[in-house]
Amino acid sequence: MRSVMITGASRGIGLEFVRSHAADGYRVYATCHSLANADRLKALQDGAKSNIDIIEMDVTNGEQVKAVAARLKGKPLDLLINNAGWVEPVFYGSGAYEGKDDPDLRNYDFDGWLDMLKINLLGPARVCGAFVDNLAAGERPVAVNMGSTLSSIGPTWQAGRYAYRTSKAALNMLTRSAGEWFQKRGIIMVSISPGWTRTEMGGPKAKNSPEESVKGVRNVIAGLTMADTGKFFNFDGQSMPW
Ligand SMILES: NC(=O)c1ccc[n+]([C@@H]2O[C@H](COP(=O)([O-])OP(=O)(O)OC[C@H]3O[C@@H](n4cnc5c(N)ncnc54)[C@H](OP(=O)(O)O)[C@@H]3O)[C@@H](O)[C@H]2O)c1
């Protein structure tokens, strides 16, 4: 049975990753920020034919991540999806792409910016390190960092959304640099943007449903080879500019 770990699985794209992989018979380690917010995951677990383990794992909590890694020691992992992410609603309103955004750096919430780096950048880095041995023992193992079109440096010439943009751009650099470390261990590592998706983060006007985004991301994952390690893809399979 193939296995997958998904972070930030309580809602949105993460929840759909869980549903979709469970439907395909994966053993799913569905990790979530807090068990108190895991009602939708529990409902999926009740109806699923395959095994869904719901595990509390705040990606900013080093001790908790280590404890989960100790619990799963020796268990092979074929796929890790670093999906947990955050957009500060004070910055963005209801959706990352449509809410109000004040580009004046004098008004920025720098503590909020730091919190975002802890979740969107240090979280995936910590999780990659904690589960690298599980992945190395997996079958055609893949680690995915969830990128964003907002993290693409080349096409960006627009003030604002600094915290989210910089956190995800730095995550791309993690994919690039830790990618080599992963590749030496036989693990493919990529960044993939799910596209603008109708979740609490993306807001109701987003183009794609979570089902469409996850289907696209999974198609990209299915076609990856080791030579793709360190690359950045869109959910439709197109290469994304750094
Ligand atoms: N939606 C889009 O249009 C879009 C576009 C590009 C990229 N993305 C990326 O895709 C990923 C999923 O986005 P989404 O739209 O599904 O977002 P979402 O609906 O806001 O869900 C985010 C998930 O991350 C979890 N999370 C937040 N902080 C966490 C922490 N410290 N530890 C563990 N989990 C944490 C949340 O759990 P709680 O609710 O319990 O806090 C929630 O389950 C994110 O990385 C996002 O940046 C989304």
The ligand as an ORCA input file, in Angstrom:
! r2SCAN-3c Opt
* xyz 0 1
  N      -6.079     28.579     -2.365
  C      -5.267     29.099     -3.271
  O      -5.709     29.820     -4.194
  C      -3.789     28.804     -3.232
  C      -3.000     29.280     -4.286
  C      -1.640     29.018     -4.283
  C      -1.089     28.282     -3.249
  N      -1.872     27.834     -2.226
  C      -1.210     27.057     -1.169
  O      -1.851     25.801     -1.029
  C      -1.802     25.368      0.344
  C      -3.207     25.056      0.848
  O      -3.983     26.231      0.715
  P      -5.558     26.307      1.016
  O      -6.122     27.225      0.021
  O      -6.136     24.940      1.197
  O      -5.524     27.078      2.428
  P      -6.555     27.066      3.654
  O      -7.912     26.713      3.205
  O      -6.343     28.371      4.332
  O      -5.987     25.876      4.564
  C      -4.727     25.991      5.170
  C      -4.461     24.762      6.008
  O      -3.172     24.933      6.643
  C      -3.340     24.637      8.033
  N      -2.344     25.290      8.875
  C      -2.180     26.620      9.109
  N      -1.178     26.809      9.983
  C      -0.697     25.581     10.308
  C       0.317     25.111     11.164
  N       1.060     25.946     11.901
  N       0.529     23.769     11.238
  C      -0.200     22.908     10.513
  N      -1.202     23.291      9.700
  C      -1.435     24.617      9.595
  C      -4.750     25.087      8.363
  O      -5.182     24.483      9.566
  P      -6.042     25.323     10.674
  O      -7.265     25.784      9.976
  O      -6.332     24.336     11.753
  O      -5.150     26.447     11.112
  C      -5.491     24.567      7.130
  O      -5.767     23.194      7.273
  C      -1.114     26.501      1.108
  O       0.244     26.229      1.270
  C      -1.308     27.699      0.191
  O      -0.320     28.700      0.394
  C      -3.207     28.078     -2.207
*
